[in-house]
Amino acid sequence: MSGLLVKIIPLDLAATLSPGILALALVLLGSQFRPKLRTLALFLGTLITAIALAFLGLNLGQAAPSEIHPTLVSAILDLILGAFFIYFGIRTLLMKERQTQSEKNQKPQLAKWFIIGLIISITNFDAVFLLFAASKEVGGSGVNELSKIILLFVNILFFTLPSLLPLIFYLIAPNFAGRILTKVNQFVLKYSKYLIFILFVIFGIYFIYRGLKFF
């Protein structure tokens, strides 16, 4: 299990680099109108997305367990995954920064923030592919079912951290959390695309190499 953790933790850590979700959570927590409930609704939207993606990756990993006995299907999946990693890494480096919606234009309804959480998570392709890849690694491994559940929970936890962590800090220490998270947000917004580019290229090369080894 420790060897599998070494594989998935870098993927999970990279999945937390979601500046759009983090910035949106900070904007909601800084508002005067139901900040905790709206941020919770945002988190639940990202959580549902994470659960669905994690189980999809798990099932595909179990259908094509590249770690146990590489097959043509698992090799093709690895090649496709590697190509997507490199593509989205380059795309992230070249794309312009997304602008966070201003607070005055935001809707207070919790259902809408839940839907926004779903949409922004699904369209956050960088984190989506990282979570998918990490869950596929878990599904294709030889660890027991309990270990798979624990590792899948770890994958989901890291994916939701950009919306969950600010909420937890805010509940524990609102004033201190506001100052710290604002600085973290500024750093992530400034450098995240370069970090994502480097990590995605590394992961892309790794999956392509593993896929090519079958042939």
C-alpha positions as CSV (number, residue, x, y, z in Angstrom):
1,M,0.0,0.0,0.0
2,S,2.9,2.4,0.7
3,G,4.1,2.0,-2.8
4,L,0.7,2.9,-4.1
5,L,0.6,6.0,-1.9
6,V,3.8,7.2,-3.4
7,K,2.1,7.0,-6.8
8,I,-1.2,8.7,-6.0
9,I,-0.2,11.3,-3.4
10,P,1.6,13.5,-6.1
11,L,-1.5,13.2,-8.3
12,D,-3.7,14.2,-5.3
13,L,-1.5,17.1,-4.3
14,A,-1.6,18.4,-7.9
15,A,-5.4,18.1,-7.9
16,T,-5.6,20.6,-5.1
17,L,-4.2,23.4,-7.3
18,S,-7.6,24.7,-8.3
19,P,-7.3,28.5,-7.9
20,G,-10.8,29.2,-9.3
21,I,-12.5,27.1,-6.7
22,L,-10.3,28.4,-3.9
23,A,-10.8,32.0,-4.9
24,L,-14.6,31.5,-5.1
25,A,-14.6,29.9,-1.7
26,L,-12.7,32.8,-0.3
27,V,-15.1,35.3,-1.9
28,L,-18.1,33.5,-0.4
29,L,-16.5,33.4,3.0
30,G,-15.7,37.1,2.8
31,S,-19.3,38.0,2.0
32,Q,-21.8,39.2,4.6
33,F,-24.7,37.0,3.4
34,R,-24.8,33.4,4.7
35,P,-21.0,32.8,3.9
36,K,-20.8,29.4,5.6
37,L,-23.9,27.9,4.1
38,R,-23.0,29.1,0.6
39,T,-19.5,27.8,0.9
40,L,-20.9,24.5,2.2
41,A,-23.2,24.3,-0.8
42,L,-20.2,24.9,-3.1
43,F,-18.2,22.2,-1.3
44,L,-21.0,19.6,-1.6
45,G,-21.1,20.2,-5.4
46,T,-17.4,19.5,-5.6
47,L,-17.8,16.5,-3.3
48,I,-20.5,14.9,-5.5
49,T,-18.3,15.4,-8.6
50,A,-15.3,13.9,-6.8
51,I,-17.2,10.8,-5.7
52,A,-18.5,10.1,-9.2
53,L,-15.1,10.6,-10.8
54,A,-13.3,8.5,-8.2
55,F,-15.6,5.5,-8.7
56,L,-15.4,5.8,-12.5
57,G,-11.6,5.8,-12.3
58,L,-11.7,2.9,-9.8
59,N,-14.0,0.8,-12.0
60,L,-11.9,1.4,-15.1
61,G,-8.7,0.6,-13.2
62,Q,-10.3,-2.7,-12.0
63,A,-11.3,-3.5,-15.6
64,A,-7.8,-2.9,-16.9
65,P,-5.4,-3.5,-14.0
66,S,-2.1,-2.3,-15.4
67,E,-0.2,-2.9,-12.2
68,I,-1.1,-6.6,-11.8
69,H,-0.9,-7.8,-15.4
70,P,-0.7,-5.1,-18.2
71,T,-3.1,-5.7,-21.1
72,L,-3.7,-4.0,-24.4
73,V,-6.7,-2.2,-22.9
74,S,-4.7,-0.9,-19.9
75,A,-1.9,0.2,-22.2
76,I,-4.2,2.1,-24.5
77,L,-5.8,3.8,-21.4
78,D,-2.4,4.8,-20.2
79,L,-1.4,6.2,-23.6
80,I,-4.7,8.2,-23.8
81,L,-4.3,9.4,-20.2
82,G,-0.7,10.5,-20.8
83,A,-1.7,12.4,-24.0
84,F,-4.5,14.2,-22.2
85,F,-2.1,15.1,-19.3
86,I,0.4,16.7,-21.7
87,Y,-2.3,18.4,-23.7
88,F,-4.0,20.0,-20.7
89,G,-0.6,20.9,-19.2
90,I,0.2,22.9,-22.3
91,R,-3.3,24.3,-22.4
92,T,-3.1,25.5,-18.8
93,L,0.2,27.2,-19.5
94,L,-1.1,29.1,-22.5
95,M,-4.6,30.0,-21.3
96,K,-5.4,33.3,-19.6
97,E,-6.4,33.5,-15.9
98,R,-10.0,33.0,-15.2
99,Q,-11.8,35.9,-13.5
100,T,-13.7,35.1,-10.4
101,Q,-17.3,36.4,-10.4
102,S,-17.7,39.5,-8.4
103,E,-19.7,39.3,-5.2
104,K,-22.3,41.8,-6.2
105,N,-23.4,39.6,-9.1
106,Q,-23.6,36.4,-7.1
107,K,-26.9,34.7,-6.2
108,P,-27.7,33.8,-2.6
109,Q,-29.6,30.6,-3.3
110,L,-27.9,27.5,-1.9
111,A,-29.1,25.3,-4.7
112,K,-27.4,27.5,-7.3
113,W,-24.1,27.4,-5.4
114,F,-24.4,23.6,-5.2
115,I,-24.8,23.5,-9.0
116,I,-22.0,26.0,-9.4
117,G,-19.8,23.6,-7.4
118,L,-20.8,20.8,-9.7
119,I,-20.1,22.7,-12.9
120,I,-16.8,24.3,-11.8
121,S,-15.5,20.9,-10.6
122,I,-16.5,19.1,-13.8
123,T,-15.0,21.7,-16.0
124,N,-11.8,21.9,-14.0
125,F,-10.2,19.4,-16.4
126,D,-6.8,19.6,-14.7
127,A,-8.1,18.3,-11.4
128,V,-10.6,15.9,-13.0
129,F,-7.8,14.0,-14.9
130,L,-5.6,14.0,-11.8
131,L,-8.4,12.5,-9.7
132,F,-9.3,10.1,-12.4
133,A,-5.7,8.9,-12.8
134,A,-5.2,8.5,-9.1
135,S,-8.4,6.5,-8.8
136,K,-7.5,4.3,-11.7
137,E,-4.2,3.5,-10.0
138,V,-6.1,2.4,-6.9
139,G,-8.5,0.3,-9.0
140,G,-5.7,-1.4,-10.9
141,S,-3.6,-2.2,-7.8
142,G,-3.5,-5.5,-5.9
143,V,-4.4,-4.1,-2.5
144,N,-7.4,-5.4,-0.6
145,E,-10.9,-3.8,-0.8
146,L,-10.5,-1.9,2.5
147,S,-7.3,-0.3,1.4
148,K,-8.9,0.7,-1.9
149,I,-11.8,2.4,0.0
150,I,-9.3,4.3,2.2
151,L,-7.2,5.4,-0.8
152,L,-10.3,6.4,-2.7
153,F,-11.3,8.5,0.3
154,V,-7.9,10.2,0.2
155,N,-8.3,11.0,-3.5
156,I,-11.7,12.5,-2.9
157,L,-10.5,14.5,0.1
158,F,-7.6,16.1,-1.8
159,F,-9.9,17.0,-4.7
160,T,-12.3,18.8,-2.5
161,L,-9.7,20.6,-0.3
162,P,-9.8,23.9,-2.3
163,S,-13.4,24.4,-1.1
164,L,-13.2,22.4,2.1
165,L,-10.0,23.8,3.7
166,P,-11.1,27.5,3.6
167,L,-14.4,26.5,5.2
168,I,-12.7,24.6,8.0
169,F,-10.3,27.4,8.7
170,Y,-13.1,29.9,8.7
171,L,-15.1,27.9,11.2
172,I,-12.1,27.5,13.6
173,A,-10.6,31.0,13.4
174,P,-12.4,33.4,11.0
175,N,-10.1,36.4,11.4
176,F,-6.8,34.5,11.2
177,A,-8.1,32.3,8.4
178,G,-9.1,35.3,6.3
179,R,-5.6,36.8,6.4
180,I,-3.8,33.5,5.7
181,L,-6.0,32.2,3.0
182,T,-5.9,35.5,1.1
183,K,-2.1,35.2,0.9
184,V,-2.4,31.5,-0.2
185,N,-4.9,32.5,-2.8
186,Q,-2.7,35.2,-4.2
187,F,0.3,32.7,-4.5
188,V,-1.8,30.0,-6.1
189,L,-3.4,32.4,-8.6
190,K,0.1,33.7,-9.6
191,Y,2.0,30.4,-9.9
192,S,-0.5,27.6,-10.2
193,K,-0.5,27.3,-14.0
194,Y,3.3,26.8,-14.0
195,L,3.2,24.2,-11.3
196,I,0.3,22.4,-13.1
197,F,2.2,22.5,-16.4
198,I,5.3,20.9,-14.9
199,L,3.4,18.2,-13.0
200,F,1.1,17.4,-15.9
201,V,4.0,16.9,-18.3
202,I,5.8,14.7,-15.8
203,F,2.6,12.6,-15.3
204,G,1.9,12.5,-19.0
205,I,5.4,11.2,-19.8
206,Y,5.0,8.6,-17.0
207,F,1.7,7.2,-18.3
208,I,2.9,7.2,-22.0
209,Y,6.0,5.4,-20.9
210,R,4.0,2.8,-19.0
211,G,1.6,2.4,-22.0
212,L,4.5,1.9,-24.5
213,K,6.1,-0.7,-22.3
214,F,3.4,-3.1,-23.2
215,F,4.2,-3.0,-27.0
